Amino acid sequence: MAKILVVDDEEDLEMLFRQKYRQKIRAGEYEMLFALNGQLAMDTLRDHPDVDMILSDINMPVMDGLTLLANTKDKNPLVKTIIISAYGDMENIRKAMNLGAFDFVTKPVDFQDLEITIEKTLTYINQIKGTLHALRENNILKMYVDETVLNFMGGKEIEVALMENVTIEASVAFIDLVGFTKISENEDPNTVVGLLNEYFDLMVREIIEQKGSVDKFIGDAVMAVFQGPNHLSRAIKACLAIREKMGAIPEYSAKTLFKPQVSIGINSGEMVSGNIGSKSLKRLDYTVIGDAVNVASRLQSAASPDQILILNRCAELIQGQFNVQAIGEMSLKNKAKAVTVFEVLDGSMEGSQ
């Protein structure tokens, strides 16, 4: 339903408008409001902020139509105004247009022509609303979907995108908040979620700083993917920064005695990037999968608080950049052979082993 405000000091105009547009009013296409001058129109707009369109005369007491137009332009920029006036000279038309009028109709009113003008204006208003709605949806979508996913999916049909994948060289980091679930025993759910979001926000800032992307949040853990030049080094730098920032946070409360710590597993290698999900349900998860990803997850599970674990192969790739320490052989879940694991200590080579 379009909400239209008619502003004119001729009191019998309300009856005339209701008669001329009675079919659209009855059909629920139009809702019409009426005001006898610009000031009363401003009061009506305050009570009805969802007015779509104003049909206004120029010459009125208290506040004229051009002053009303100037006020609504600033306070209600989405409301479109059609000036209806007997003063149809070029000077008034130009004044109205310069103040933001959408159109100008002269009196006596040709109601058939006015209806065409109203419909044209409503079409424009609906286009603007549609664009704003799409922008809002896009901004909401960005809160749930990483920009990498949006760029990949842009302009693609979901059925086509579902079948697409690509093999990439990348690094994956799993970062888990150690013991965070214990907080829920002593804190209300809203407090727990709020605190978790604060910790996640800290992690994400460091991931983005190193040009990584958040693949997903898994309970109280984050899965991050790093692609492009020096992806392994950037992944480690992000995780070192996260560990440092977490270490600087004091205990949450005397009641929970929770000191935020992270256990981290990082691995690098070939993996498949694409969409996993149901074609029938049209529900997808854009992610990376492969043995390299599984190993990173297993390393995180094996890591102690404040530990960053990598494989010996990764340790060789970052030789000279980070201080690492050999942990030894370790058996990982669902891996037939034991793997040699290193711990990343810091970004300095002093005392490296």
N, C-alpha and C positions, 0 to 999 in steps of 0.2 A: 504494500500500500504506500502510495506517495502522499506525504503530508505537505499541504500547500497552505501558506499564510497569505490571505488577501488583505491589503492595507489601503483603505480609502475612506474619506470622511463622508461619503454618501451612504446614509444608513440603509437605503433600500437596495444597495448593491448586493448585500448578503443574500437577500431573497432571490435576486436575479441570478446570481452565480449558482445557488443551490438548485434552482429550476433548470438552468442550462446544462448542468453537469449531474443531474439527479441519477442518471443511469450508472455512471461511473462511481458515484458515491454509494449507491445501493449495492453495486457489484463489489464494493470494497477496494476499488482501484485508487480512489482519491479519498483523502480525509481533508476537509477544508476548515481552517480557522480564520477568524476575522478580527481586525483591529481598526479603529477609526482614525488613528494617527500614528506617527512614527514612534512616539514614546510608548504607547500601548502595545505597539508591535514588539518593541524591545522587551517589555514585560512578558509578553507571550513567548518570545524566544527563550527567555530564562526558564519558563515553566515547561517548554517543549523544545529541548535542545536537539531533537531528532527531526525538526522541520527540514524538508528537502529544498523547498522553493518559496520565494516571496514574489507575489504580484503586487506592485506598489504604484500608487499615484504619486505625483510630484507635489502638487500644491495642497498642503494640509496644515491645520493648526498645530500648535505645540511643537511638533517636529515634522519637517517636510520629508518627502521621499528621498531626496538626494542626501540629506544628513543621515537618514536611516541607512541608506546604501553604504555610506562611508563607514558607519559604525559596524554594520554586519560584515563588511569586508575584513575588518581586523579581528572581530570576535568570533565570527562563524565563517571562516574562509571556504568551507565546503558548500555553504548555502548559496544557491544561484538565484539572482534577482532579475525579474522581467519588469521593466518600467512600463506602466500603462498610463498615458497622459494625453490630455488635449493639447498640451504644449509640445507639438511634434516638430518644432523648428530645429534646424541643424545645431544651434548653440546648446539647447537642452539635451539633444541626442548625444553630442560630443561630451558634455559634462557627465552624463550618465555612464557612457562607455568608459570614460577615463577613470571613473570611480569604481568600475568593475561590474557594471550591468551586463548580463548575459545577452539580453535582447531588449528591444524597444517596440512597443505597440501603441498606436495612436487611438484616441477616442474620436467618435463613438466606436465601441469595440465590435469587431467582427468575430463572434464567438467561435465560428468554425476555424477561422485563421488562428485565433488564440489557442484553440485546442491543439492545432498542429504545432504551434510554437511551444506549448507546454510539453507535448510528447517528445519533441526534439530535445528540449532541455532535460527532461527526465532520462532520456537515452544517454545523454552526456554524463549526467550525475551518476547513473548506474555503472557506466564505464569507469568513472573515477573510483567509485566504491569498490568495483571489482579489482581494480589495480591495487588499491590500498589493502584489500583483503588478501590478495596474492602476496603482497610484500610482508604482511603480518604472518601469513602461513610460512613464508620462506624463512623469516626470522625465527619462528618457532621451530621449524625443521632444523635450522642450524644449531639449535640447542641440543638436539638429539642425534644429529648425524654429522660426522666430521666433514670438513670442507673437501678433503680428498675424495670422499664418496660422492659428494654433490658434483664435483668437477667431472668425475668418471661417468656418473649417471646422466649428466646434462644432455638433453636432446635425444635420449635413447628410450625406446619402448621397453617396458619392464620385462616382457617376454624375451626380447632380444638380449637385454642386459643380463638376464638370469643365466644365459648360456655362455656368456663371455667370461674368460679368465686369461691371465697372463702370468708367465713365469718370470720372477724377478730375483735379483740379488738384494738382500736387505738384512737389517738387524732387528731383532725383536727383544723387548724387555718386558718381563713380568715383575711388577712392583707390588708387594703385599704389605699391608699394615699388620704388624705382628700383634696378635692377642687383642685385636680391636673388639671382637665379639664379646669379650668380658664386660665391656662398658654397659651393654644392654641389660646386664643383671641388676645394675644399680641406678640406671638413668631412664627417663621416659623416652619413648621412641622419637619424639620430635627433637630432643636434645641430641640423641645419637645420630640421627640423619643430618642435623645441622653441623655437627662436629665432623662427620665423615666428609661432607661436602667441602668444608674448609680445608681438610687435608688433601682431598682430591684437587681442589683448586690450586693449591701450592704445587702439587706434582705436575699438573697440566701446564702451568706457567713455565716450568723448567723444560718440559718436553717440547713445547712450542718454541722456546728460546733456542733449542738445538735443531729446529726444523723437523721435528718428529710429529707424528699424528697419533691421536688416541684411537686405537682400534675398538676397544670396549672397556667398560667397567664391569668387573666380575666380583660381586659381593663387596669386599673391602680391598680389592686389588685392581690394578690398572694394567692393561696390555697396551704397549706402545710400539709403533713401527717406525723405523728410520730407513729412508731410501736415499739414493743419490750419492755423491762423492763423500768419502770418509764416514759412511753411515755407522760403522761400528764405533769409531772414536766419538762421534756425536752422541750415540746412545749411552756410552759409558760416562761422558761428561754430564749428560742430563741426570743420570742415576747418582753420580757422585754429588751433584748439586742438591738433589732431592734428599739424599741421606744427610747432608750437612744441614739443610734447612729444617729437617725433622728433628735433628739432634739439638737444634737451638730452641725448640719449643719446650717449655716447662711442663711438668706434670699437669694433667688436665684438672684434677681436683683431689682434695684430701680423701674424698670418699672412694673414688675409683683407683687412685694411685696409678693412673695410666700415663706412661711416658711413651709418646709416639716413636716407634722404631719401624724400620722397613727391612724386609728380606727380599733380595733381588736376584733374578736369573736373567742373563743376557746370552743370546746366541746369534750367530751370523751365518748366512748361507743362502742357498736357493730355496725358494718357496713359491707357492701358487697364490696369486692375488686375484680375487674375484668374488662372485656372489654365491652364497650357500643358503638354501632355503627351499620353500615350496612354491612351485609354479602355479599349482591350483589355488593355493591360498593367497598368492602374490605377497608373500612375506619373506623378506630377504635379509641376510646379514652379510654385508660387504666386509671381508676379512682376509687374512692370510692363513694358509694351512700348509702343512708339510712337516717332515721330520725335524727340520731346524727349529720350527716353532714349538714342537712337542718337547724338544730338549731344553729350550729356554724355560718352559713351564716346569719341567722336572727339576732343573737347577734351582729355581726359586723355591720349590717345595723343600729342597735339601738345604737351603741356605739358613744360617742362624740369624738372629736379629742383628741388623747393621752390616750384614755380609752381602757382598756382590760377587756372584760366582759366574765364571765363564769356562769354556773348554780350553785345553792346551792349544788347539789350533787358533783360537781367537787371541790367546795370549801372545802367540808368535806374530800375529798380524799387527798388534799394537805395541810391539817391542820398541822401546825407546820413548814412548809417549806416557806410559802409566807405570806406577809401581805395583807390581803383582807378586803374589806369593803362592807357591805350589801347595795344594791341599793334599794331592795324591789321587789314587784311583777311587772311583765311586761307582756303585751300581745304581742306575736310575731305573725307575719303574718302566716296564715294558721294553727295556733295552737289553738285548741278549748279551752284549759285551760291556764290561766296565769301561768307564771313560776317565781320562785324566783331567782333573779340575784345578783351576787356579782361582784365587781370590784377588779382586782388585782392591788395593789399599788406598791409593790416592793418585793424583796426577803428577807426582814428582818421581824422578828416577833415583833419588838418593836412597840407598839401602835396598835397592831392588834385588830380588832373588831369582 
